[in-house]
């Protein structure tokens, strides 16, 4: 052990090598590589750099750029400058968090052994605060939050129902910190390293063994049309063929149930408002649904809202939306004797917009360079409209006869219509659940980034929402990967890249709220408070030192 420590602390060992190792380990631990044990040691080199390197800032920034670049390189397929901007922005956020910790160590003499727990707080708080703020600002691309790393290992992260992804980030940060302190031969660090490594895993495993899907079941079907988003999807001459494909896939549903189509699946724009032209494809779809009693159908759509005349010309707002047509009608759908009654048309406008595609952050600054940083996703681009509320789509009522009580018990079928990017945000998803959603649906168009890591990561992160909210999920992608996911985050059925078809089965509708759904990112808010307190306390101390 002494020889190992001497080697680590040797001035001849380049901090840049350690930074490179940290970046590589970080990348390899995330989906789809999934070498998860690496994430528990990936940050140890950064802790060493903070303690021993003369200029830690460029090393930390370089390590972050390497990790984010290897993990999100696929964005370049849409726009090279957009990919570079995303990597740099994320690296800046991470570097600020780590350098804040480095400043606290310097300003507050936190390296003393008796202050080891205070040093741990100073390490985890800025990082968790950064992740919390990152998900709530205009310049957001929280693809590589630390808590995303175990996404394909649901057995070990069932406690996310209490903490959300921030709980995973805290776990990873703490294990790295205490293992590093063990290498530095700090007293009692070995015990705390073991406890932080084992206890969350044991709690999660216990939840995994005892947790079963809850609620009545409903038959669902997700359509995957496999349309090229650049050459086919938005070409008017293909609209008739697209509708034929969608309806043929929908016919695969045997009996009654919920069908989900992907993002912007409805051909052409649906224009609403006074004097709006009719969309013939929407008319066709409505007629189809009317002929299928008991069918509830959700589809993505490009919507234009007319607002009358503005400065001599029509004023309008573009939306990326989800529409709910038809409803689950009367009749039996499962062995539990569920009955369904109809519900009118519903819709939701996507509100967590993709930076550089659907929104321009801080327009006063970025307007001048918008055309260079814009990312082309093969669909709607520009500044899209949003809505303030998270509105689940009300798709009908389920009347399940209760033998014990002797009377029907009506349960609403309320679906959370997360459109593409929205499935990355845990607290945002919780807004739908707080409004009564008992089923999650993801409608996405992952085809624009090709057969790269992007669509696999997107699916992996969606699984986390099922654990956090304890809701089943139906995921419909334009191409790869459509899926059915249960309330433990397990994949029940999938349809991979480049395939046309459907995934179908039964999912359960849970009405109960998790601790995370009720209270949101408590860890993130607490971390923000601690970070501010640390800054005030040690900022004042540093100022007094300089004056004296």
Secondary structure, DSSP 8 states (H G I E B T S, - for coil): -HHHHHHHT-TTS-HHHHHHHHHHHHHHHSTTT--GGGGGTTTHHHHHHHHH-SSHHHHHHHHHHHHHHHHHGGGGGT-HHHHHHHHHHHHHHHHHHHHHHHHHHHHHTTTSGGGHHHHHHHHHHHHHHHHHHHTTSSS---TT-GGGTTTT-GGG-TTHHHH-HHHHHHHHHHHHHHHHHHHTT-TTHHHHHHHHHHHHHHHHHHHHHH----S-EEEEEEEE----TTTTTT-GGGHHHHHHHHHHHHTT--SSEEEE--TT-SSSEEEESTT----HHHHHHHHHHHTSTTEEEEEEEEEEEEEEEETTEEEEEEEEEEEEEE---SS--STT-EEEE----EEEE--S--BTTTB-SSHHHHGGGHHHH----SS--S-----SS---EEEEEEEEEETTTTEEEEEEEEEEEEEGGGGG-HHHHHHHHHTT--EEEEEE-GGGG-SSHHHHHHHHHHHHHHHHHT--EEEEESSS-EEEE-TTS-EEEEE-TT--EEEEEEEE------HHHHH--HHHHHHHHHHHHHHHHHHHHHHHHHH-
